[in-house]
Amino acid sequence: MTTVRRRLLLLLLPALAILMLLGGVVDYWIAVATTQDAYDKALASLALASAAYLHADDGKLEFGPASRISSLLQGGGGDGEEATLYAVTAPDGAFIAGSPGLPSAFAAAAAAGPRSKVAFRDAAFQGLSLRIASLRVPTASGVATVTVAETRERRVRTQRVMLFGKLLVDFAELDITLLLIWIGVYYGLRPLGRLRDEVEAHSPRELHRFDESAVPGELRPLVVAFNRVLELLHDAAMVQHRFVADAAHQMRTPVAGLLAQIELLIQDPRAAPVAAELGTLQRGIQHLAHSANQLLALARAEPVATWHEGLQPVALKPLVESLVERHLERADRAGIDIGAEAQDAQVSGDVWLLEDLLVNLIDNALKYTPAGGHVTVRSGMDDSHPFVEVEDDGPGIPEAERQRVRERFYRRPGSPGMGCGLGLAIVDQIARAHQADFTIVAGASGRGARMRVRFPRRT
C-alpha cells in the first residue's frame, strides 16, 4: 500500500504544480488590478479635492489649495521615493501652478472621448516613473485641467506584498491539500490493505470465498469478482483432481490383474521359449503400475479446497521405522545397507501424504545408490522444527540440477530404471502442502545427496 500511496501522490504533484503556477498568474493579475484600481481612485480623489481650490479672481484663474492638500501635492522631494507632483492648466493650456511640463493624461486618452471627466496614464517625467490622473474642471472661463501624479513605488510595493502574501497562502493550502490527500488515500486504501492481508494469510491450498459483507461498498464488486474466480479455480482444481485420481485408480486394478497373469504365465513351463519377452513385458507393466501409483499420489497432494480438513497429529518416528522395515528386502536384494536414525517428532498433516513423501524419498535413494552403499532415513527436531530426511552415498545431484529434479516428468540424463520423473515432484508438492521446506544438499563428506523436509513449528 505504501507504494500505491507514493505513486498516487507522484501522479498528483504535476497537476498540483500546474495549478500552483496558474494560481500564481491569477494572484499576480488580482494584485495588480486591485492595487491599480484602489490607487487610481485615491489619485482621482486627490485631483478632485485639489480642483475645489481652483477659483477665478477678476477673470483670472488662480489655484490656492489648503495647507493639508498642499502638503499632499508637494509630497516627496523628486528623488523617486513616493514623490507626488501636480500641475494646473487654464482652458487655453496656459500653466497656472505646480510642475511645469507635467504631461496631462488627456493627451494619451483620446479613446476616452472628449467628454470624459477623468483620465489616467503611465508616463515618465524628470526620470520618474509616474501614474498620472487628470481631471477636467469647468470654470467661468472654460474647462481647466488639474493633473496629479505620483511615483509607482508605493503601489508596486503593495502589489508585491499582496502577491507574496497570496502565494504564501497558496503554498500553505497546497501543503494542507497534500496532507489531506495523503490522509484520504491512506485511510481510503486501508480496506484494500486488510483485504490483501486476508488474501496473503490464506493457506496456499485454500480456495474458499471471502466475506463480501466485511468490505466497504467500493470494494465489494472486486471481492464478488474475486470470489467468482476462486470458484472457477476450485472447480477446475476439483475436476483435475478427480480426473487424475479416477484415471490412476481405474488403471491400478486392470494393471494389477495383468501383472498377476504375467507372473503366472512366466512360471508355466510351456512359456519357457518366450521367457525373455515375457520378462520385458512384466517390467513394462510394473513400470505402468508404478506410474499409476505415482499419479494417484500426485493427485492426493494436489491443492484442493477440502484437503486441510483432514490434518491430524502424525508421529514421525514410527512412520520412519515402518517404512524402512518395508524397504529392507529391496535394499538387501540391491546390496544396500538401509537404516533408520529416528527421534521423536510430531507434525500436523495427512498421514497418507507423509507416507507417500517418505516412500518417494527412500525409493529415489535406493534407485541411485550403488551396491555396497548406505541409505539412512532420519527424523527429529531441528531448532524446534520437526524434520525428516533421507541421505545416501550415491552419485548425488549437481547443484545446477537440484531445482529441475522437482519438476514433473523430468529425469536426469542417465537415470537408472524406468521411472516416470514424478518422485521428487510429489515430494515437493506434499512438502508445500504442509508448508514445509524441501531442500537438497550434498551428503556427508560431499558424497551422495541428503534430502530434508523441514516442517513448521507446532503451535
C-alpha positions in Angstrom: 0.0 0.0 0.0 2.9 2.4 0.7 4.0 2.1 -3.0 0.4 2.8 -4.2 0.2 5.9 -2.0 3.5 7.1 -3.2 2.5 6.6 -6.8 -0.8 8.5 -6.3 1.0 11.4 -4.7 3.6 11.5 -7.5 0.8 11.5 -10.1 -0.9 14.4 -8.3 2.2 16.5 -8.0 2.5 17.7 -11.6 -1.2 18.6 -11.6 -0.8 20.5 -8.4 2.3 22.2 -9.7 0.4 23.4 -12.8 -2.5 24.6 -10.6 0.0 26.4 -8.4 1.6 28.1 -11.4 -1.8 29.2 -12.8 -2.8 30.3 -9.3 0.4 32.5 -9.2 -0.5 34.1 -12.5 -4.1 34.8 -11.3 -2.7 36.1 -8.0 -0.4 38.5 -9.8 -3.3 39.7 -12.0 -5.5 40.2 -9.0 -2.8 42.1 -7.0 -2.1 44.4 -10.0 -5.8 45.0 -10.8 -6.7 45.6 -7.1 -3.9 48.0 -6.3 -4.2 49.8 -9.6 -7.9 50.4 -9.1 -7.5 51.5 -5.4 -4.6 53.8 -6.1 -6.2 55.3 -9.2 -9.3 56.1 -7.2 -7.2 57.7 -4.4 -5.3 59.7 -7.1 -8.5 60.8 -8.7 -9.9 61.8 -5.3 -6.8 63.9 -4.7 -7.3 65.6 -8.0 -11.0 66.2 -7.2 -10.1 67.7 -3.8 -7.5 69.9 -5.4 -10.0 71.1 -8.0 -12.1 72.6 -5.3 -9.4 75.2 -4.7 -9.3 76.4 -8.3 -11.1 79.8 -8.5 -11.3 82.9 -10.7 -10.2 86.3 -9.5 -11.0 89.3 -11.8 -11.5 86.8 -14.6 -8.1 85.2 -14.0 -7.9 81.6 -12.7 -5.9 81.1 -9.5 -5.0 77.9 -7.6 -4.7 78.1 -3.8 -5.1 74.8 -2.0 -5.4 74.5 1.7 -2.4 73.5 3.7 -3.3 69.8 4.0 -3.9 69.4 0.3 -0.8 71.5 -0.4 1.3 69.2 1.7 -0.1 66.2 -0.2 0.5 67.8 -3.5 4.1 68.7 -2.6 4.9 65.4 -1.1 8.3 63.8 -1.8 11.4 65.6 -3.0 11.5 64.3 -6.5 14.1 61.7 -5.6 12.0 58.8 -6.8 10.7 57.8 -3.4 6.9 58.3 -3.1 7.0 61.7 -4.9 3.7 63.5 -5.6 3.5 66.1 -8.4 0.8 68.3 -9.8 0.0 70.8 -12.5 -2.9 73.1 -13.1 -3.6 74.5 -16.6 -6.0 77.0 -17.9 -8.6 76.4 -20.5 -6.3 77.7 -23.1 -3.5 75.5 -21.9 -1.6 78.2 -20.0 0.3 76.9 -17.0 -1.2 78.1 -13.6 0.6 76.2 -10.8 2.6 73.0 -10.0 5.3 71.3 -12.0 5.7 72.9 -15.5 5.7 70.3 -18.3 3.9 67.6 -16.3 2.1 65.7 -19.0 -1.7 65.5 -18.9 -3.4 62.2 -19.0 -5.9 63.5 -21.6 -3.1 63.8 -24.1 -2.9 60.0 -24.3 -6.6 59.3 -23.6 -8.2 60.1 -27.0 -10.0 56.8 -26.8 -11.8 58.0 -23.6 -13.5 60.7 -25.7 -13.6 64.4 -25.3 -16.4 64.3 -22.8 -14.5 62.1 -20.3 -14.1 63.9 -17.0 -11.1 61.9 -15.6 -8.2 60.1 -17.4 -5.3 58.0 -16.3 -1.9 57.2 -17.9 1.6 56.0 -17.1 4.4 58.3 -18.1 8.0 59.2 -17.3 8.8 62.7 -16.1 12.1 64.0 -14.9 13.5 60.5 -14.6 10.5 59.3 -12.5 8.0 56.5 -13.4 4.6 58.2 -12.7 1.0 57.3 -12.6 -0.9 60.4 -13.8 -4.6 61.3 -13.2 -6.1 64.4 -15.0 -9.4 66.0 -14.1 -11.4 68.4 -16.3 -12.7 71.2 -14.1 -15.5 73.5 -15.5 -14.9 77.2 -14.6 -16.4 80.6 -15.7 -13.5 80.9 -18.1 -13.9 77.4 -19.6 -12.6 73.9 -18.7 -9.4 73.9 -16.8 -7.3 70.8 -16.1 -5.9 69.6 -12.8 -3.3 66.9 -13.1 -1.9 64.9 -10.2 0.9 62.3 -10.5 2.6 60.0 -8.1 5.5 57.7 -8.4 4.7 54.0 -8.7 6.9 52.7 -5.9 4.1 52.5 -3.3 1.7 50.6 -5.5 4.4 48.3 -6.7 5.4 47.6 -3.1 1.8 47.0 -2.2 1.4 44.7 -5.2 4.4 42.6 -4.1 3.1 42.4 -0.5 -0.3 41.2 -1.8 1.3 38.8 -4.3 3.8 37.3 -1.8 1.1 37.0 0.9 -1.3 35.3 -1.5 1.5 32.9 -2.7 2.3 32.0 0.9 -1.4 31.3 1.5 -1.4 29.2 -1.7 1.7 27.2 -0.6 0.1 26.6 2.8 -3.1 25.5 1.0 -1.0 23.2 -1.2 0.7 21.6 1.8 -2.6 21.2 3.6 -4.1 19.7 0.4 -1.3 17.2 0.0 -1.7 16.3 3.7 -5.4 15.8 3.3 -4.9 13.8 0.1 -2.3 11.6 1.8 -4.6 11.1 4.8 -7.5 10.4 2.4 -5.5 7.9 0.4 -4.1 6.3 3.5 -7.4 5.7 5.1 -9.1 5.0 1.8 -6.7 2.2 1.0 -6.8 0.6 4.4 -9.7 -1.7 3.5 -7.7 -2.8 0.4 -4.7 -3.4 2.7 -6.8 -5.5 5.0 -8.2 -7.5 2.0 -4.6 -8.0 0.8 -3.5 -9.3 4.3 -6.5 -11.6 4.3 -5.5 -13.0 0.9 -1.9 -13.4 2.0 -3.0 -15.1 5.2 -4.8 -17.8 3.3 -3.2 -21.2 3.0 -1.9 -22.0 -0.5 -4.4 -24.8 -0.5 -7.4 -22.8 0.5 -9.8 -21.5 -2.2 -12.8 -20.6 -0.1 -14.8 -17.4 -0.6 -14.1 -14.1 1.1 -16.8 -12.4 3.2 -18.3 -9.8 0.9 -20.2 -8.1 3.8 -16.9 -7.3 5.6 -15.5 -5.0 2.9 -16.6 -1.4 2.0 -19.1 -0.9 -0.7 -16.4 0.4 -3.1 -14.5 -2.9 -2.9 -17.5 -5.2 -2.9 -17.7 -5.6 -6.7 -13.9 -6.5 -6.7 -14.5 -9.1 -3.9 -17.5 -10.5 -5.7 -15.5 -10.9 -8.9 -12.6 -12.4 -7.0 -14.9 -14.9 -5.4 -16.1 -15.9 -8.8 -12.5 -16.5 -9.9 -11.9 -18.6 -6.8 -15.0 -20.7 -7.5 -13.8 -21.3 -11.0 -10.3 -22.2 -9.8 -11.8 -24.5 -7.1 -14.0 -26.2 -9.7 -11.0 -26.6 -12.1 -8.8 -28.0 -9.4 -11.5 -30.4 -8.3 -12.1 -31.6 -11.9 -8.4 -32.1 -12.4 -8.0 -33.8 -9.1 -10.9 -36.2 -9.8 -9.7 -36.9 -13.3 -6.2 -37.8 -12.3 -7.4 -39.8 -9.2 -10.1 -41.7 -11.2 -7.7 -42.4 -14.1 -5.0 -43.7 -11.8 -7.4 -45.7 -9.7 -9.0 -47.2 -12.8 -5.6 -48.2 -14.1 -4.5 -49.9 -10.9 -7.0 -52.7 -10.9 -6.6 -54.0 -14.5 -2.8 -53.4 -14.4 -2.5 -55.4 -11.1 -4.6 -58.2 -12.7 -2.5 -58.2 -15.8 0.7 -58.3 -13.8 -0.5 -61.3 -11.8 -1.4 -63.1 -15.0 2.0 -62.4 -16.5 3.7 -63.7 -13.3 1.7 -66.9 -13.6 2.5 -67.3 -17.2 6.2 -66.9 -16.6 6.0 -69.8 -14.1 4.4 -72.0 -16.7 6.9 -74.4 -18.3 5.2 -74.0 -21.6 6.2 -70.3 -21.7 9.9 -71.1 -21.5 10.6 -70.3 -25.2 9.3 -66.8 -24.7 10.5 -66.2 -21.2 12.7 -63.3 -22.2 9.8 -61.5 -24.0 7.5 -62.1 -21.0 10.2 -60.6 -18.7 10.3 -57.5 -20.8 6.5 -57.3 -20.8 6.5 -57.8 -17.0 8.9 -54.9 -16.4 6.8 -52.7 -18.7 3.7 -53.5 -16.8 5.5 -53.0 -13.5 6.5 -49.5 -14.7 2.9 -48.8 -15.7 1.7 -49.9 -12.3 4.4 -47.6 -10.6 3.3 -44.7 -12.8 -0.3 -45.2 -11.9 0.6 -45.2 -8.2 2.7 -42.1 -8.6 -0.2 -40.3 -10.4 -2.5 -41.3 -7.6 -0.1 -39.9 -5.0 0.3 -36.7 -7.0 -3.5 -36.4 -7.2 -3.8 -36.7 -3.4 -1.2 -33.9 -3.0 -3.0 -31.5 -5.3 -4.2 -28.2 -3.7 -7.9 -28.9 -3.4 -10.1 -26.8 -1.0 -11.2 -29.7 1.3 -7.7 -31.2 2.0 -6.9 -29.1 5.1 -9.8 -30.5 7.0 -8.0 -33.9 7.2 -5.0 -32.6 9.2 -4.1 -34.5 12.3 -1.0 -35.1 14.5 1.4 -37.6 12.9 4.3 -39.1 14.8 7.3 -39.3 12.5 9.4 -41.8 14.4 7.1 -44.9 13.9 6.4 -43.8 10.4 10.1 -43.8 9.5 10.7 -47.1 11.2 7.8 -48.8 9.5 8.8 -47.6 6.0 12.5 -48.5 6.5 11.3 -52.0 7.5 9.1 -52.2 4.5 12.1 -51.5 2.2 14.6 -53.8 3.9 14.0 -56.7 1.4 14.5 -54.4 -1.6 17.7 -52.9 -0.1 19.0 -56.4 0.7 18.5 -57.6 -2.9 20.4 -54.5 -4.1 23.2 -54.9 -1.6 22.5 -51.6 0.1 22.6 -51.0 3.8 19.5 -49.1 4.8 18.9 -47.9 8.4 16.8 -45.5 10.5 18.0 -42.8 12.9 14.6 -41.8 14.2 14.0 -39.4 17.0 10.6 -38.4 18.4 8.9 -35.7 16.4 5.3 -34.8 15.6 3.8 -32.8 12.8 0.3 -31.8 11.8 -0.5 -33.3 8.5 -2.0 -36.1 6.4 -0.6 -39.4 7.3 -1.1 -40.9 3.8 0.6 -37.9 2.1 3.5 -38.0 4.6 3.9 -41.7 3.8 3.9 -41.0 0.1 6.6 -38.3 0.7 8.9 -40.7 2.6 8.3 -43.6 0.2 9.4 -41.5 -2.7 12.5 -40.2 -0.9 13.5 -43.7 0.0 12.7 -45.0 -3.5 14.8 -42.3 -5.0 17.8 -43.1 -2.7 17.6 -46.8 -3.3 17.4 -46.3 -7.1 20.6 -44.2 -7.3 22.7 -45.8 -4.6 25.1 -48.5 -5.9 25.6 -51.9 -4.3 27.6 -51.6 -1.1 26.2 -48.1 -0.4 24.3 -46.8 2.5 20.9 -45.1 2.9 19.9 -43.5 6.2 16.4 -42.3 7.0 16.1 -39.8 9.8 13.5 -37.9 11.8 13.8 -35.5 14.7 13.8 -31.8 15.7 15.9 -29.0 14.2 15.7 -25.8 16.1 12.1 -26.6 17.2 11.2 -27.6 13.7 10.2 -31.3 13.0 12.0 -32.8 10.0 12.5 -36.0 8.0 15.5 -36.6 5.7 17.0 -39.4 3.6 20.7 -39.5 3.0 22.6 -41.7 0.5 26.1 -42.1 -0.7 25.2 -42.4 -4.4 26.3 -40.1 -7.2 24.4 -37.1 -5.8 22.7 -34.3 -7.6 24.7 -31.4 -9.1 23.7 -28.1 -7.7 22.5 -26.8 -11.1 20.1 -29.8 -11.3 18.6 -29.5 -7.8 15.7 -27.3 -8.8 14.9 -29.1 -12.1 14.6 -32.5 -10.4 11.5 -31.1 -8.6 9.7 -30.6 -11.9 7.1 -33.1 -13.0 8.2 -35.8 -15.5 11.8 -34.5 -15.5 14.5 -37.3 -15.4 18.2 -36.6 -15.3 20.2 -38.0 -18.3 21.5 -41.4 -17.5 18.9 -42.1 -14.7 18.6 -45.8 -14.0 15.4 -47.8 -14.3 12.2 -46.8 -16.0 11.0 -44.1 -13.6 8.4 -41.5 -14.8 10.1 -38.4 -13.2 7.4 -37.8 -10.6 9.0 -38.9 -7.4 10.7 -35.7 -6.3 7.8 -33.6 -7.8 5.5 -35.5 -5.5 7.8 -34.8 -2.5 7.9 -31.1 -3.3 4.1 -30.9 -3.7 3.4 -32.7 -0.4 6.0 -30.5 1.4 4.4 -27.3 0.1 1.0 -28.7 1.1 2.3 -29.0 4.6 4.0 -25.5 4.4 7.4 -27.3 4.8 10.7 -26.6 3.2 12.2 -29.3 0.9 15.9 -28.9 0.5 18.5 -31.0 -1.5 22.2 -30.8 -0.4 25.2 -33.0 -0.7 25.6 -35.9 1.7 28.3 -36.5 4.2 31.8 -35.6 3.0 30.3 -34.2 -0.1 29.2 -37.6 -1.4 25.7 -38.6 -2.4 22.6 -36.5 -1.6 20.7 -35.5 1.6 17.1 -34.6 1.1 15.4 -32.9 4.0 11.8 -31.8 4.6 11.6 -29.3 7.4 8.1 -28.7 8.8 6.8 -25.5 10.6 6.9 -25.3 14.4 3.9 -26.9 16.0 1.7 -24.4 17.8 
